[in-house]
Amino acid sequence: MHIFDIERARNETPGCKKLLHFNNAGAALMPEPVITSLLEYTKLEAVTGGYEAQEREEDKLANTYRAGARLLNCQPQEIAFIESATRAWDMAFYSIPFKEGDWIITGMSEYESNYLAFLQVARHKGLHIEVIPNDEYGQLSLQALKDKINPAVKLIAITQVPTNGGLVNPAEEIGKIAKTAGILYLLDACQAAGQIDLDVNKLNCDFLSFTGRKFIRGPRGTGMLYVCSKIAEELEPPLIDLKAATWTSKNQFSLSSGTQRFEQWEVNCSAKIGLGVAIDYALSWGMKNIEKRVIYLAQHLRDTLSDIKNITLRDLGLKKCGIVTFSINGMKPGQLKQALAQKNISISVSSKRYTRLDMEARSLDELCRASVHYYNTEDEIKCFAEQVAALI
């Protein structure tokens, strides 16, 4: 097992003293530096005013773009700060100039919000949605994807880490296929960022979105959008304001340069700074180190749960991440979640509506979802398993 300063990680995470938190795929526990940044900026606003505080902390606000660029190995001007991962994804998707007959290719594990957008645009513009089947491991079939490539395909849109399982889709290999075919590639990294080392150059994606509240350990109401600089200049956002564009004459406007044309002017500045601090904090641990730690803990949790009678593990894929899903004979996920909450243990429930294609194909309605992060411990996994076994 690799060396990881777990004592420091837990000391800098106040929530670890209060509960056993296995809901990091919902919202992870924020570390002290993030909490401090939020409080300090809010106090500054209280005594100086909102505009004045923003002017004073201009460099901290700018750091969020620099931090995002370091996380994804891109340029700061290719990063936009958006209020959520869903809205970040939307701003990219709805800017693509689809026309009747275009194809959107996606996968079986695509998230509800994304698929709703596919359906809406398909209804209004006459698009075709092509869902690529899974391979024998439960991840998107690369061969089936290659077989479906044709001149009508406008976009490949994939979720790297689905909400309802440990699966990690082969995002880099998908990116190579998209690049070779000259097709736009939109990657939802909402649950990948912060637990998996990401590099947009290796991923070959044109767009990438993620949230701050999950494995990045930032505040809620934060998200980021990466758009390749060449692509950004060719696209017009679906919504614009005075951050995204400039009113140049009575009947004319010009769009802002770079990916920040996808932003809006009014933002939560304390949250924006907090996201930058959260990313810097993650990078200080090293994303490769975090990824190794999370994968190790998740596999340890799977192995431990597999020894408990009446539990069935439900994770798919060749490569698995920090999200562990399972079902229990004779107990609904909501019952387990509620019972564990009374013992200060946090998990979540994955419902069929969130990933309808995948869940229906597997005849599943709900799953228990336990998601670990690097500040969790082997002792917590042991305690969790004992409590679950006792409840069963």
Secondary structure as UniProt FT lines:
FT   HELIX           6..11
FT   HELIX           14..17
FT   STRAND          20..21
FT   TURN            24..26
FT   HELIX           32..48
FT   HELIX           50..56
FT   HELIX           58..72
FT   HELIX           76..78
FT   STRAND          79..82
FT   HELIX           85..93
FT   TURN            94..95
FT   TURN            100..101
FT   STRAND          103..107
FT   TURN            108..109
FT   HELIX           112..125
FT   STRAND          128..132
FT   TURN            136..137
FT   HELIX           142..148
FT   TURN            151..152
FT   STRAND          153..159
FT   TURN            163..164
FT   HELIX           171..181
FT   STRAND          184..188
FT   TURN            190..192
FT   TURN            194..195
FT   HELIX           200..203
FT   STRAND          207..211
FT   TURN            215..216
FT   STRAND          223..227
FT   HELIX           229..232
FT   TURN            233..234
FT   TURN            242..244
FT   STRAND          245..249
FT   TURN            250..251
FT   STRAND          252..255
FT   HELIX           259..262
FT   HELIX           269..285
FT   HELIX           287..306
FT   TURN            309..310
FT   STRAND          311..313
FT   STRAND          323..328
FT   TURN            329..330
FT   HELIX           333..341
FT   TURN            342..344
FT   STRAND          345..346
FT   STRAND          348..351
FT   HELIX           352..355
FT   HELIX           356..361
FT   TURN            362..363
FT   STRAND          366..371
FT   TURN            374..375
FT   HELIX           378..391
//
